[in-house]
Amino acid sequence: MSTLVLENFIDGQFVHLDSFIDNYNPSTGEIWSKIPDSDEKEINAAVEAAKSAFEGWSQTAPAERSRLLMKIADLIEENLDEFAILEAKDQGKTLQQARTIEIPRAVYNFRFFATNLLHVSDKATHQPQFQAINYVHRCPVGVAGLISPWNLPLYLLTFKVAPCLAYGNTCVCKPSEMTSATAWRLCKVLQDAGLPRGVVNMVFGLGAKAGSALVRHPDVKLISFTGGTATATVVRQLAAPFTKKLSLELGGKNPGVIFADADLAKCLPATIRSCFSNQGEICLCTSRLFVERPVFDDFVARFVAAARQVKVGDPFDADSTIGALISQQHWDKVASYVAVARSEEGVTVHCGHSVDELKLKDANKKGYFMLPTVITGVKDDSRLMQEEIFGPVVCVVPFDDEKEVVRRANAVKYGLAATVWSSNVGRIHRVAQSLDAATVWTNCWMVRDLNMPFGGMKESGVGRESAHDSYDFYTEPKTICISYA
């Protein structure tokens, strides 16, 4: 199989680099692509291109920006299967996940902001005592640095690029070095759509080199980062001397709260999805399940049985439910938490890693696969209940009353998302409002409306993303006062 060689995209052109990073197919453990090992030189060139393009793009009529975003969406959709195949090879997720959820969401991101930008409005006030009118004028900020993660590569990259462009900014993007293929393919779409040169620049490479150079560049006025909390600390430190605008969407240790009156026929399959979708490599996945004691034993038995039905295998097999973890290093990290569970007194690993046999095709035996793993008997102060595992591992614990479960669910440093399952409407509202989570789903999971704010509380992030929040982030409000005296 030939190796895919990626190039940076700077000032509307693909730019070859002689230094590369080997990139592995998670489902085979073999090198399948080479990523440019970019550094400050490439970042500087990309920022200069974005700066040069900013004046023209920021003054482009909203209707024309909208037309171009729609064209980009159409071209991604026309090439959906190609994008999906690249995503499955690069990330390890199933082709089905990429084809039916993630690439269509990338299309929707562009279409949503393409239409939204035509309907934004701002405040105006009349002060008759001063014979004056005030109104807000929105200005694009400038060059944005957009840093996207490896778990939902095109899905999350486009959730940054689309609003950035919609509201008149230009950008330099730094996708994860482990999942750069669809970002690279997107650049060809941008060319074919007729996007002006320099409006979007794509620089591939390591976070410590290319990412750091982007964050600390003085001409990059705002940074949108999605990734780990530890890396975000570095981002904040590098950005601090420049007073940059920051949007940080970070990790989670998301609780699922299941009351005895929950509809388990609906709750069980949805909770299997919320725990194990995309191999558990979604920041919004549920990793701690609190189940009310009267139904705890029944729920665990049914949940373990359902987890064993999740098919782990080749991402390109139609019957595979989940694929491979992103890398050997990440597999080792996730497996280490199961080892911690087996070492703790009173803890039971019911199914999955280290318990059940994982059967793989010969071609996948060097891949980074892991079975869905369910653990009980874990104490709230255990690392398994406190730290983000980011894999197909979930802990299930009992609780006795509403106040207790809210206190325990909130006893972590994260505050990204939560789920609540109950048929009591009053309880749903009380618990949802009391949980330290920026998004709470009740009797469902992963129902998203881009009009609603998305982000994290506590150490799960700074800022929000949505139609309104992204408009705020990617523009600067200017108050203009007009006297008619």
N, C-alpha and C positions, 0 to 999 in steps of 0.2 A: 504494500500500500504506500502510495506517495505521501510525503510529508507536506502539510500545508504550511507555507511560509508567509507570515503576516508582515505588513508594512505600516508605518505611521501614515496618518492623513493630515497634512499641514498645508494650509492655504489652498485648499481645493485639489491637491495633488497627493498621490501615494508616493512616499519617500522611503527608499530602501535604507536599511541600516545593516552594517556588517556584523554587529554583535547581537547574539540571540540567547533566549532562555528556552530550554526544552520544556514542552508542555505535554502532560500525560493524559491519555484517555482513561478516565476513572474506571470504566467497565472492563478494560483489558490490562491496565497497568503498563501500557506501551506508549512510547513517544508518538504523537500523531501530528503535532504542530510545533512551530518555532515562533517565539514572540520577540519582537525587538526589545533589546535591553537598553531602553532609553534613559537619558540622564538630563542634567540641567540644560545642556545645549539644545536638545530637541524641545524641551519645555519652553525655553526662551524663544525659539523660532515660532512655536505654536501661539504663544501669547502675543508676539509681535503681529502675527497674521490676524488674530482675533481683534487686537486693538485697531488695526488698519481697516478691518471690515465693520467696526462698530458704528461709525458715523453713518454710513450708508444704510446699514440694516436698521438702526434705531429710528431712522427717518422714513423707513419704508411704510407705506400705508397699511393699517391693520388688515384690510381686505386682501392685500397681496401676501402678507405674512400668513394669513389664514389659508389662502389658496395653496401656498407651498407646503404647509403642514399637511393639508389634505392630500396633496400629491405624494408626499412621503408615505403617508398611511396607506394609500392605494398601492404603491410599489412594494411595500412590505407584504401586504396581503396577497399581491400577485405572486410573490416568491415565498409564501408561507412555508411550504414543505422544505425548501432549501434552508431557510432559517431554523426550522424545527430540527432538522437532521444535524446541523452544526451545533445547536444547543445541546442535544442529547449526547453527541460525541464529546463535547467539551466539558460538560458539567456532570454527566452520569445520570441525569434524570431520564425518565422514560420518554420515548418519542411521543406517546399519547399525551403526557403532561405538557410537553412543549407545544405540540400541535393544537391542542384543544383549549389550553388555558393561557400559557405565557406569551406566545407570539400573537395571538389575537388581542391580548391585553396591551401589548406594545402598539398595535394598530389603533386600539381604542384611545390610548394615551394621546396620540397625535390628533385624532379626530376630536376628542373632548376639548383640548385646549385650543384647537383651531376654531371651534365654534364659540368657546367661552370668551376668547379675546374680543369678539365682536359685540359682546353684551355687557361689558364691565361698566360700572358707573361709580362716581365718587361724590363726596359731600359738597354741598354749597350752603352758605348761610347769608341771610339778609339782615343788616343792622341799620334799620331806618333812623335810629337816633344819631348815627354817624354818617348817614347817607352813603353807606358802603356795602359792597357785596364781596364775600369771600368764597373762593372755590379752591378745590384741590386739583393740582395737575400732577400726573404721574410720569416720572422720568425713568427710563431703563437705567440700571446701575452701572453696567459696563461689561467687562470680561468676567465670566463666571468660571470657576474651577469645579468640575463635576466628577466626583469620585464614587464609583459604583462597585458593588460587591460581587462575589462569585456565585451566590446561591440562586438568584433569579436574574441572570445577566441582562438580557435585553429588556425585559419587563421593567426593571428598576432604573436602568440607564435612560430609557425613554421617558420615564416619569420625571426625570430631571431635565432632559433636553427639550422636551415639548413645551413646558411652561417658560423655560429660559428663553427660547426663541420667540414664543408667542408674544411676550411682553417686551421684545426689542433688544435683548442682550445677545452677545456672542459668547462662545465658550471654548474651553479646552477640557476635553474629557480624558480621564485616566481610569479605564476599566480594570478590574482585577486581572492580574497576570495569569491567573489560572483559568479564566473564562473570557477570552478576548475575541473569539471567532465571530460571534454575531455582531459585535461592535464594529469589527473590521468590515463585515459584509454590509452593515448599515451605511458605511461611507460611500460605497458604490451607489446605493440608493440615493444618497444626498446629491451626488454628482448627476445622476439620471433625472432627478427631480428639478434640477436647475437652481439649487440653492447657491447663492453667491459665494464666491471663494472666501475662505477665512471665517465664515460665520460659525461653522463647527469644525473643530480640530480634534483629532484623536491621537493621543500619544500612549503607547503601550510600554509596560515595564513594571519594575518593582516599586512597591510603595515607598520603601526607604530611599530610593533614588528619584524616580520620576514624580511620585506622589508628593514627597517632601518639597521638591523644587517647585511644584505647582502651588502648594499651600503658602509657601513663604515668598512667592514672587510679588513684588510690590504693586504691579499693575493688575493683579487679579483681585477684584474688589469684593467678591463673595465666594464662599465655598459651600457646596452641598455635598455632604458625605454620608454614605450609608455603609455601616460595617460594625466592627467590634468596639466595645467600650474602651478597651485599653488603647487601641489605635486612635480613637477620638480624643483621648487625653493629649496625645502627641500633636494632633491636628490643632487643638486649641492653643497649645503652647507655641507652635510655630506661627499661628495666625495672630496671636495677641499683640505683638508690637505694631501691627498694621491696622488695627481696629476694623477688621473685615467682618462683613455680615456672615453668620454661620447658621447652617441648618444641619443638625446631626440626628440621624435616625439610627439607633444603636440596638444593643442586644435585649433579650428578655428572658424571664423565667416564669412563663405565663401559667397562671392557675386555671383549672377548670373546676367549678363548684357544682356538684350534682346532688340535688336534694331528693329525698325519698319519694316525693310526688312527681318527679320527672317522668316524662314519657320515654322509657328506656328503648322502646322500639325505634324511636327517632334519635334518641341521644347516642346510642351505641355506635351506629355507623358513622355519625357525624364526628364523634369523638375519636374513632379510629382514624378518620381523615385528619382531624386537627392535631393528632399526635405524630402521625407517620407520613403525611404527604411530603413528597420531595425528599424522602429519607429523613424526615424530621429537620431538614436544613432550611427552615423558614423561620424568620425571627418571630413570627406570630404563632408558631406551633405551640400546642399545649404540652408542658413537660411535668406539671404537678397536678394530679387529680385528687380532689378532696370529695369523698363520697359519704353521704350521711349514713350513719351506722346501721339502721334497719335494713338497708339494701346493699350494704358493703359487700358481703360475701357473695351474694347473687351477681352483683355487678362485676366483681373481679373474675368470677368463673366465666361469665359470658364475654367479658372483655378479652381475657386471655385466649379463649377459643376463637374469637374474631381476629385477634392479632396473629394467630397461627395461620389464618386463612389468607393473610396478605402475601402475595406472591412476589418474592425478591428474585430478580434475575436480569438477563440481558435487556437493556433499555429499548432495544429494537424488537423484542418479542411482544406481540399483541397482548399476551396474557400476563405480562409483568405489571405489578401494581406500583412497585418502587424499584429504583435502580441502585447505583453505587454511590458511596460517599465520595467527596471531592478529591481526596488525596490519601496517600498512605499515612502521612503525618496526622491528618484529621481522623482517620480510622483508628490510629493508635490512641489518640486523645479520647475518643468516644469509648473505646474498649477499656481504657483505664478506669473509667467511671463504673463500668460493670465489675471490674476487679475490686474496686472500693466497696461496692455493694456486697460482694461475696465475702469480704473481710469483716464486715460489720455484724455484730451480734444481733440476732433476731430478724435479720433481713432475708427475704426469700426472692430469688430470681425465678419467676414462674415460667418464662418462655423466652426464646430468642437466643441472643449471643451467649455462648458457653453452656447452653442447655440443649438446644435443638440442632439437628444437622442441617447445614446449609448446602443445598445441592445446586451446583452450577454447571453449565456447559464447559467443555475444555477451554474454549476461547475466552471464558470469563474467569477462570480460576486464579488469575493474577490480579483481578480487579478488586476494588475496595468495597465489597458488599457486606452488609450486616443485617441480620434478622431483627424484626421488631421485638423489643425487649421490655417486659413488664416486671416491675419490682414493687414489693410491699414490705412493710415492717420498718420503713425508714423513718428516722427521727427528723424533726424539722430543722435541726441545726447541722444535719449531715451535708457534706459537699454536694451530694446528689440533689438535695432540695434547695441549695443556695446558689449553685454555680450553673451557668449556661452550658449545657452539654452539646446542643446543636446536632443531634443525631436521633435515631429511632429508639430512644430510651425514655421511658416514662415511669414515674413513681406514683403509686396509688395509696392513699392513706384515708382512714376514717375520721369523721368529725361528729359532734353531738348537737351543736346548736348554731344558730345564725351568727351571733356575735363572736363566738369562738372561731368559726371558719373565716370570717372577715379578718380578724386579727392575725391568724396564721397565714392566710393567703398574702397579706400585706407585709409579712416579716422577711422580705428580701430587699436587696438594693435596687431591683429593677421595677419598672412600672409601664410595660408596653401594652399588653393586651390581656384579656381574661374572657372566660365563658361562664355563663350561669345557666343551669338547667332546672326549671321548676314550672309547675302549673299555677302557682300562686302569683298573681300579677303584682300585688303589693310587695311581696318579698323580692321579686325580681327587681323592682325599682329601688328598694332599700339597699339591697346587696350591690347592685350595679353602681349606685351612687357612692357607696362606701369603699369600694375597691380602689386601690392605688394602681389604676390602669388607664391609659389614655384612650383605649378602645375596649368596650365591653360588648360581647355578643351574648344575647340571651336566646336560648333554644335554637341556636344556629351557630355557624362558624364561617368566617371569611366571606361574608356578604359585604361588599365594599361599594361605597358611593363616593365618587371623587369630589362631590360638593362638600363632603364632611371632612373636618380636620383629621389628619393622620400624623402620628408622631409618638413620642414617649415621655413619661414622667420619670422623676428620680434619675437614675443612671441609664435610663433607656433613651435619652435624647434631649435635644434642645430645639425648639421650634416645631412647626407643623407644616404639612404639605396638603394642599387641596386646591380647589378652584380659587377660593378667596385667600387662603394663606400663602399659596404660591405667588399670587398676584402681589401680595404685600412683600414677600421676600425678594422677588425679582424686579421690584420697582422702588423708587424713592418718592414719597409724597412731598409735594411742595405746595405750601399755602400761598395763594395770590390774592391780595386785597385790592379792590378797585373802588375808588371814591368817585361818586357821581355828583358831589356837591358843586 
